[in-house]
Amino acid sequence: MGMTDLTIKTGRLVLRPFEKADLDEVLSYYSLPDVQRYLDWKARDRTEAKSAFEAMRKQTRLSRPGDSLTLAVVRKADGKVVGHVSLRYMDATAAQAEIRFAVGPAFRRKGYGSEAVGAVISHGFAEHKFHRVFARTAGGNEASAQLLKGLGMRLEAHYREHALFQGEWDEELHFAILDREWQRGAKVSEISRHKVA
Ligand SMILES: CC(C)(COP(=O)(O)OP(=O)(O)OC[C@H]1O[C@@H](n2cnc3c(N)ncnc32)[C@H](O)[C@@H]1OP(=O)(O)O)[C@@H](O)C(=O)NCCC(=O)NCCS
């Protein structure tokens, strides 16, 4: 059965579905507490992290609400997997999608997160015709808030003590941007699809 794989290229990065060989690089950041909070599959040990990775590997298309597209963020210069970005199709009628992302600690503060997230948002607006893309992040997560603001996303809500997270009151920020507000098309240098066996 043929399958279409997506590749997005930016200045310094290639975004593509995860491959089996990426496992160890993903495990090096997947279980960190600040990354775990934003993942669909919690991983307390290597076995759980491995099955979470296998599930992410299957997130390659956005056909219907509930689907996620998860792309590995690979540095062109040395082929290292620096993180991943996921776009989830949330609502068909209103064309809404949620974006989540993580960059391994060794690769942070180099602009890779912004470059990758910007490219995936552009892809969502251009290819999937989403009307609005939103992101949720913890109240104290300055890196994530800074990244989202830097991309032009608007802080739309700050939920105070809306939930308990590991026994502590949680704060959550919601950022969003509409298709007509997004002017980042130029960030993506190339989007391609190729047939794989
Ligand atoms: C959030 C995260 C992806 C940022 O990745 P990154 O590659 O370091 O981000 P960038 O280098 O593109 O930085 C984006 C902006 O945030 C700022 N920033 C990055 N880390 C920061 C920090 N720890 N404190 C304050 N600002 C920070 C950068 O200076 C930059 O701002 P600028 O454009 O004004 O210079 C990364 O810290 C991470 O994986 N965190 C854990 C998982 C997470 O929080 N995911 C978000 C879930 S939605």
The ligand as a MOL file (V3000), in Angstrom:
LIG
                    3D

  0  0  0     0  0            999 V3000
M  V30 BEGIN CTAB
M  V30 COUNTS 48 50 0 0 0
M  V30 BEGIN ATOM
M  V30 1 C 9.5880 25.8590 24.1920 0
M  V30 2 C 10.7740 25.2750 23.3990 0
M  V30 3 C 10.2440 24.3930 22.2850 0
M  V30 4 C 11.5690 26.4600 22.8040 0
M  V30 5 O 12.4740 25.9540 21.8260 0
M  V30 6 P 13.7360 26.7930 21.3240 0
M  V30 7 O 14.2500 26.1330 20.1120 0
M  V30 8 O 14.6570 27.0150 22.4540 0
M  V30 9 O 13.0380 28.1800 20.9460 0
M  V30 10 P 13.7150 29.3930 20.1420 0
M  V30 11 O 15.2010 29.2740 20.2140 0
M  V30 12 O 13.0660 29.4540 18.8120 0
M  V30 13 O 13.2780 30.6100 21.0400 0
M  V30 14 C 12.0380 31.2710 20.8770 0
M  V30 15 C 12.0210 32.5080 21.7450 0
M  V30 16 O 11.9210 32.1210 23.1130 0
M  V30 17 C 13.0030 32.6630 23.8600 0
M  V30 18 N 13.3680 31.6650 24.8410 0
M  V30 19 C 13.8050 30.4000 24.5870 0
M  V30 20 N 14.0380 29.7670 25.7470 0
M  V30 21 C 13.7620 30.6530 26.7310 0
M  V30 22 C 13.7960 30.5850 28.1470 0
M  V30 23 N 14.1780 29.4600 28.7660 0
M  V30 24 N 13.4290 31.6830 28.8480 0
M  V30 25 C 13.0360 32.8060 28.2350 0
M  V30 26 N 12.9700 32.9380 26.8770 0
M  V30 27 C 13.3300 31.8830 26.1610 0
M  V30 28 C 14.0750 32.9040 22.8500 0
M  V30 29 O 14.9830 33.8900 23.2780 0
M  V30 30 C 13.2760 33.3530 21.6650 0
M  V30 31 O 12.8640 34.6770 21.8280 0
M  V30 32 P 13.3150 35.8000 20.7790 0
M  V30 33 O 12.7270 35.3400 19.4690 0
M  V30 34 O 12.6880 37.0140 21.3210 0
M  V30 35 O 14.8090 35.7580 20.7900 0
M  V30 36 C 11.7150 24.4580 24.3230 0
M  V30 37 O 12.1340 25.2480 25.3920 0
M  V30 38 C 11.0580 23.1890 24.8700 0
M  V30 39 O 11.0540 22.1550 24.2150 0
M  V30 40 N 10.4700 23.2580 26.0820 0
M  V30 41 C 9.8160 22.0960 26.6860 0
M  V30 42 C 8.5510 21.6710 25.9380 0
M  V30 43 C 7.5480 22.8080 25.7870 0
M  V30 44 O 7.4550 23.6790 26.6120 0
M  V30 45 N 6.7680 22.7900 24.7060 0
M  V30 46 C 5.7390 23.7640 24.4430 0
M  V30 47 C 4.4320 23.0800 24.4390 0
M  V30 48 S 3.1580 23.8270 23.4840 0
M  V30 END ATOM
M  V30 BEGIN BOND
M  V30 1 1 1 2
M  V30 2 1 2 3
M  V30 3 1 2 4
M  V30 4 1 2 36
M  V30 5 1 4 5
M  V30 6 1 5 6
M  V30 7 2 6 7
M  V30 8 1 6 8
M  V30 9 1 6 9
M  V30 10 1 9 10
M  V30 11 2 10 11
M  V30 12 1 10 12
M  V30 13 1 10 13
M  V30 14 1 13 14
M  V30 15 1 14 15
M  V30 16 1 15 16
M  V30 17 1 15 30
M  V30 18 1 16 17
M  V30 19 1 17 18
M  V30 20 1 17 28
M  V30 21 1 18 19
M  V30 22 1 18 27
M  V30 23 2 19 20
M  V30 24 1 20 21
M  V30 25 1 21 22
M  V30 26 2 21 27
M  V30 27 1 22 23
M  V30 28 2 22 24
M  V30 29 1 24 25
M  V30 30 2 25 26
M  V30 31 1 26 27
M  V30 32 1 28 29
M  V30 33 1 28 30
M  V30 34 1 30 31
M  V30 35 1 31 32
M  V30 36 2 32 33
M  V30 37 1 32 34
M  V30 38 1 32 35
M  V30 39 1 36 37
M  V30 40 1 36 38
M  V30 41 2 38 39
M  V30 42 1 38 40
M  V30 43 1 40 41
M  V30 44 1 41 42
M  V30 45 1 42 43
M  V30 46 2 43 44
M  V30 47 1 43 45
M  V30 48 1 45 46
M  V30 49 1 46 47
M  V30 50 1 47 48
M  V30 END BOND
M  V30 END CTAB
M  END
